[in-house]
Amino acid sequence: MSLLNTNKQPEFRPTSSNPVLDHTTIGSTVIITGDVKCNGDIRIDGELKGNLVTNSRLILGQKGKITGDVICANAEIEGTFKGKMDVKELLSAKQTARMEGNLFFSRLSVEQPALFNVTCSMKGTQTEAVQPTMKAE
């Protein structure tokens, strides 16, 4: 048994003191068709065909897929995304990310050799770059 962890998946850390209420995980065998809203972190290892709104962090796992619009505070993408994404703060595309569509963010990080076929818009502090079809509550 190795003492070194070679699995490079992002660590899932809840954003508040109650870890039970702070995160949602959509497993690799789950396919959701429809819109998802949550008030905490969300990790998607399965597939979402619809829109996602969270006031916190999105982690799209390496085998995860999203087709639709996303609004979140931060996003860490390892899987496949196609649609419109509005990230209030940091959008991080990891090496295995495959992204297509329109992206709006305040800060961006892209690791090579991520596939990044998108139109990007960096948000200023005075104007919002996107008019979302869904609103965070």
C-alpha positions as CSV (number, residue, x, y, z in Angstrom):
1,M,0.0,0.0,0.0
2,S,1.4,3.4,-1.0
3,L,1.4,6.3,1.4
4,L,1.2,8.7,-1.5
5,N,-2.2,9.5,-3.0
6,T,-1.9,9.5,-6.8
7,N,-5.6,10.2,-7.3
8,K,-5.6,13.9,-8.3
9,Q,-9.4,14.5,-7.7
10,P,-10.2,17.8,-6.0
11,E,-10.8,17.4,-2.3
12,F,-14.5,18.0,-1.5
13,R,-14.6,20.3,1.5
14,P,-17.9,21.8,2.7
15,T,-18.1,25.6,3.0
16,S,-19.7,25.8,6.4
17,S,-19.7,24.0,9.7
18,N,-22.5,21.6,8.9
19,P,-21.1,19.1,6.3
20,V,-24.4,17.2,6.0
21,L,-26.3,20.2,4.6
22,D,-23.5,21.8,2.7
23,H,-22.8,19.5,-0.3
24,T,-24.5,17.3,-2.8
25,T,-23.0,14.6,-4.9
26,I,-24.5,13.2,-8.1
27,G,-22.9,9.8,-8.5
28,S,-21.4,8.3,-11.7
29,T,-24.5,6.1,-12.3
30,V,-27.0,9.0,-12.1
31,I,-28.5,10.9,-15.1
32,I,-30.6,13.9,-14.3
33,T,-32.8,15.5,-16.9
34,G,-34.1,18.9,-15.6
35,D,-33.0,21.8,-13.5
36,V,-31.0,21.6,-10.2
37,K,-30.8,24.3,-7.5
38,C,-28.8,23.9,-4.3
39,N,-27.5,26.2,-1.6
40,G,-24.2,24.5,-1.1
41,D,-21.3,22.8,-2.9
42,I,-22.2,20.2,-5.6
43,R,-20.1,17.5,-7.2
44,I,-21.2,15.9,-10.4
45,D,-19.7,12.6,-11.4
46,G,-22.8,11.6,-13.4
47,E,-24.7,13.5,-16.0
48,L,-26.9,16.6,-15.9
49,K,-29.0,17.5,-18.9
50,G,-30.5,20.8,-17.7
51,N,-29.6,23.9,-15.7
52,L,-27.7,24.2,-12.4
53,V,-27.8,27.0,-9.9
54,T,-25.7,27.0,-6.7
55,N,-24.5,29.9,-4.5
56,S,-21.4,27.9,-3.8
57,R,-18.9,25.6,-5.7
58,L,-19.4,23.2,-8.6
59,I,-17.0,20.3,-9.1
60,L,-17.5,18.5,-12.3
61,G,-15.7,15.2,-12.0
62,Q,-13.6,13.6,-14.7
63,K,-16.4,11.4,-16.0
64,G,-19.1,14.0,-15.2
65,K,-21.1,15.7,-18.0
66,I,-23.3,18.8,-18.0
67,T,-25.3,20.0,-20.9
68,G,-27.1,23.3,-20.0
69,D,-26.7,26.6,-18.2
70,V,-24.8,26.9,-14.9
71,I,-24.6,29.7,-12.4
72,C,-22.2,29.2,-9.5
73,A,-19.7,31.0,-7.2
74,N,-16.7,28.9,-8.2
75,A,-16.2,26.0,-10.7
76,E,-13.6,23.2,-10.9
77,I,-14.1,21.4,-14.2
78,E,-12.5,18.0,-15.0
79,G,-15.3,16.5,-17.1
80,T,-17.4,17.6,-20.1
81,F,-19.4,20.8,-20.2
82,K,-21.5,22.2,-23.0
83,G,-23.6,25.3,-22.6
84,K,-23.4,28.7,-20.8
85,M,-21.6,29.1,-17.5
86,D,-21.6,32.1,-15.2
87,V,-19.0,31.8,-12.5
88,K,-19.0,34.7,-10.0
89,E,-15.4,34.1,-9.0
90,L,-12.9,31.4,-10.2
91,L,-13.4,29.0,-13.1
92,S,-10.7,26.3,-13.1
93,A,-10.5,24.0,-16.1
94,K,-8.3,21.0,-15.2
95,Q,-6.2,18.9,-17.7
96,T,-9.1,16.5,-18.5
97,A,-11.7,19.2,-19.0
98,R,-13.7,19.4,-22.2
99,M,-15.6,22.7,-22.5
100,E,-17.8,24.2,-25.2
101,G,-20.0,27.2,-25.1
102,N,-20.1,30.6,-23.5
103,L,-18.2,31.3,-20.3
104,F,-18.5,34.3,-18.0
105,F,-16.1,34.6,-15.0
106,S,-14.0,36.9,-12.8
107,R,-10.9,34.8,-12.8
108,L,-9.8,31.9,-15.1
109,S,-7.3,29.0,-14.8
110,V,-6.8,26.5,-17.6
111,E,-4.5,23.5,-17.3
112,Q,-3.0,22.0,-20.5
113,P,-4.1,20.0,-22.4
114,A,-7.7,20.9,-21.5
115,L,-10.0,21.2,-24.6
116,F,-11.4,24.7,-24.4
117,N,-13.6,25.6,-27.4
118,V,-15.5,28.5,-25.8
119,T,-16.3,32.2,-26.0
120,C,-15.1,33.9,-22.9
121,S,-16.0,37.1,-21.1
122,M,-14.3,38.3,-18.0
123,K,-16.6,40.2,-15.7
124,G,-15.8,43.7,-14.5
125,T,-16.7,44.9,-11.1
126,Q,-19.3,47.3,-12.4
127,T,-21.3,45.2,-14.9
128,E,-22.6,41.7,-15.0
129,A,-21.7,39.8,-18.2
130,V,-24.7,37.4,-18.4
131,Q,-28.4,37.5,-18.1
132,P,-29.1,34.0,-16.7
133,T,-32.2,32.0,-17.5
134,M,-32.4,30.9,-13.8
135,K,-31.6,33.0,-10.8
136,A,-29.9,31.9,-7.6
137,E,-32.0,32.3,-4.5
